Amino acid sequence: MADKQAANGELSFIGHTTVIEGTIKTDGSIRVDGKVVGELHAKANAAVGEQGIVEGTVTARNISLSGKVKGTVVALEKLVLEEKAVLHGDIRTARLVVDEGAMFEGKCAMTGQTAPPKAG
């Protein structure tokens, strides 16, 4: 995913000792190794590292999860649940990859290309 991130502009990091509450929006890509409580919207790609935790909605073009997410995940193109990922919530995506060992509890809706949720 690093190549796609570089092609889509800026890459933001949330470090493992950082906790953010609220809404995060970026025109580029983002990687979460800390904790986010709220909404995370990236126009490019989003990654949640092994130590990363998101409690809320994650929306991006491509999403890679290695950590924990409790909430809705909307990947406009592709969602990858890596080996240590734990997802408690609903998924909307065009393509889904689930590695052996990943855990998912919730509903999954797959269509051609998912429309981004309307900002409100």
C-alpha positions as CSV (number, residue, x, y, z in Angstrom):
1,M,0.0,0.0,0.0
2,A,3.0,2.3,0.5
3,D,3.3,2.8,-3.3
4,K,-0.4,3.8,-3.6
5,Q,0.0,6.2,-0.7
6,A,3.0,7.9,-2.3
7,A,1.1,8.3,-5.5
8,N,-1.8,10.1,-3.7
9,G,0.1,12.9,-1.9
10,E,0.6,13.5,1.7
11,L,0.8,10.7,4.3
12,S,-0.2,11.5,7.9
13,F,0.8,9.4,10.9
14,I,-0.9,9.0,14.3
15,G,1.8,7.5,16.6
16,H,1.3,4.7,19.1
17,T,1.2,7.0,22.2
18,T,-1.3,9.4,20.6
19,V,-5.0,9.5,21.3
20,I,-7.3,11.6,19.2
21,E,-11.0,12.3,19.8
22,G,-13.1,13.8,17.1
23,T,-13.2,13.9,13.3
24,I,-10.0,13.5,11.2
25,K,-10.1,14.4,7.5
26,T,-7.2,14.3,5.0
27,D,-6.9,14.7,1.3
28,G,-4.0,12.2,1.4
29,S,-3.4,9.0,3.2
30,I,-3.2,8.2,6.9
31,R,-1.8,5.5,9.2
32,V,-3.0,5.0,12.7
33,D,-0.7,3.3,15.2
34,G,-2.3,5.1,18.2
35,K,-6.0,5.5,19.1
36,V,-8.8,7.4,17.3
37,V,-12.2,7.8,18.9
38,G,-14.5,9.4,16.3
39,E,-14.5,9.6,12.5
40,L,-11.5,9.1,10.1
41,H,-11.9,10.2,6.5
42,A,-9.1,9.9,4.0
43,K,-9.5,10.7,0.3
44,A,-6.6,8.3,-0.5
45,N,-5.8,5.3,1.7
46,A,-6.0,4.4,5.4
47,A,-4.1,1.9,7.5
48,V,-4.5,0.8,11.1
49,G,-1.3,-0.7,12.4
50,E,-1.1,-3.7,14.8
51,Q,-1.1,-1.4,17.8
52,G,-3.7,0.9,16.3
53,I,-7.3,1.2,17.6
54,V,-10.2,3.1,16.0
55,E,-13.6,3.4,17.7
56,G,-15.8,5.0,15.1
57,T,-16.1,5.2,11.3
58,V,-13.2,4.7,8.9
59,T,-13.7,5.9,5.3
60,A,-11.0,5.8,2.5
61,R,-10.3,4.6,-1.0
62,N,-8.3,1.6,0.2
63,I,-8.1,0.4,3.8
64,S,-5.7,-2.0,5.4
65,L,-6.4,-3.2,9.0
66,S,-3.9,-4.9,11.2
67,G,-5.2,-3.5,14.5
68,K,-8.6,-3.1,16.1
69,V,-11.6,-1.3,14.8
70,K,-15.0,-1.0,16.5
71,G,-17.4,0.8,14.0
72,T,-18.3,1.1,10.4
73,V,-15.6,0.7,7.7
74,V,-16.2,2.1,4.2
75,A,-13.6,1.3,1.6
76,L,-14.4,2.8,-1.8
77,E,-12.2,0.2,-3.6
78,K,-10.6,-2.4,-1.4
79,L,-10.5,-3.5,2.3
80,V,-7.8,-5.8,3.5
81,L,-8.2,-7.5,6.9
82,E,-4.7,-8.6,7.8
83,E,-3.7,-11.6,10.0
84,K,-4.1,-9.8,13.4
85,A,-7.0,-7.5,12.5
86,V,-10.1,-7.4,14.8
87,L,-13.1,-5.7,13.4
88,H,-16.4,-5.3,15.3
89,G,-18.7,-3.5,12.9
90,D,-20.2,-3.3,9.5
91,I,-18.2,-3.2,6.2
92,R,-19.1,-1.5,2.9
93,T,-16.6,-2.2,0.2
94,A,-16.2,-3.1,-3.5
95,R,-13.5,-5.7,-2.8
96,L,-12.6,-7.6,0.4
97,V,-9.5,-9.5,1.3
98,V,-9.4,-11.5,4.6
99,D,-6.1,-13.0,5.7
100,E,-6.1,-16.2,7.8
101,G,-6.3,-15.2,11.5
102,A,-8.3,-12.0,11.0
103,M,-11.5,-11.6,13.0
104,F,-14.6,-9.9,11.8
105,E,-18.0,-9.6,13.5
106,G,-20.7,-7.6,11.7
107,K,-22.4,-7.2,8.3
108,C,-20.7,-6.9,5.0
109,A,-22.1,-5.2,1.8
110,M,-20.2,-5.5,-1.4
111,T,-21.0,-3.7,-4.6
112,G,-19.0,-2.6,-7.7
113,Q,-17.7,0.7,-6.2
114,T,-19.0,2.0,-3.0
115,A,-20.2,5.6,-3.1
116,P,-18.6,7.8,-0.4
117,P,-21.0,8.7,2.5
118,K,-22.6,12.1,2.3
119,A,-21.0,14.6,4.6
120,G,-23.4,16.0,7.1
